[in-house]
């Protein structure tokens, strides 16, 4: 809307509502617009999270198909991120020492084939096996599909 259109709307609102009710109406409209924007941001965030979970689930499935051998850097990053998420769930208040970001911990040499035991990180608390994580993710995805 242009400036003059806003002026016309303001004058019409002033004539219809009167000077006493206009400030309350403006507050109501701005509050409604604010809540709609917050809802939009919340939905965008939830959708982004769901897409990320789906992507991690797909990477985990691919890693399991390979038997956790000869994983690509993306799959190793996904496994490390899932381990960190599992550790966060098991210890939500972070009493364990802080761990560096996932991207900083994976080196190009980590993309080489390695047995499943070599992938485990000893400094992290015990986490469920990848199959258990995959089963948990599958169950969560099924519950989400049932809700929709």
Buried (B, 14 or more C-beta within 10 A) or exposed (E): EEEEEEEEEEEEBEEEBEEEEBEEEEEEEEEEEEEEEEEEEEEEEEEEEEEEBEEBBEBBBBBBEEEBEEBEEBBBBBBBBBBBBBBEEEEEEEEEEEBEEBEEBBEEEBBEEBEBEEBEBEEBEEBBEBEEBBEBBEEEBEEEEEEE
